[in-house]
Amino acid sequence: MPGFAALDKRLSRDSSALHDFLWQGKKGGETKLRANLHRDMGDLDALLGAGGRLKKPASRLGRAWGQPGAGESLFELVNHTYNLTAATDHLIRRRDPKGAGEHVADAVESVSIGVCSNVGRFELVEEWEGGKTDFETYAGKLADHLQSKGLRRAGEFKRHLVAARNFGRGFDATTSKPEQVSGARAAIANGLHVTLASVSIRAALGSAPHFSYDDFAAVLEKIAGRT
């Protein structure tokens, strides 16, 4: 089983390639990418000791390539588990709290985009990515929409989302190393919470991703144990 240093490069490459296939119109190399992702998820499952809870759904979604929702759900499994695991690696092995925060931010920004897309408010993403609003305002508009749909914990979701993202994007290198480490650990915890909560929020609104909440929760708990 490879260590995370080698797996990191593969997951970063293949997650980006999957994104480009799904949303940037990339063509060619599909068979190789699917094989790479199958291998990546198997190795990450083994590294985390997830007992197949990551490998099996990723394999199933890979076989369902082209079916509605399968590619998006596969990307969520790959990208979010990769970035959150990478965050723990930067914090613990590399002693790099800034890098940890950046990976958490990558994960939760993607999480928020997935929620917006699946509740029919992708224009909020376009406003933020287009520079028309900042992230906190964007997150607030998303929370307001979720609240209007009956999600009473929408405000809590927004608070965890902004806290998880802002540590990495607004990293303060002037603070002491112990504060940086504790901040990165808090960002990871917030990121794990937001990532899992997004699944139940989407399920409550009838747009759950195509994988088991319980299995995903178990995988995220394995990632949390690395901190």
Secondary structure, 3 states (H helix, E strand, C coil): CCCHHHHHHHHHHHHHHHHHHHHCCCCCCHHHHHHHHHHHHHHHHHHHCCCCCCHHHHHHHHHCCCCCCHHHHHHHHHHHHHHHHHHHHHHHCCCCHHHHHHHHHHHHHHHHHHHHHHCCCHHHHHHHHCCCCCHHHHHHHHHHHHHHCCCCCHHHHHHHHHHHHHHHHCCCCCCCHHHHHHHHHHHHHHHHHHHHHHHHHHHHCCCCCCCCHHHHHHHHHHHHCCC
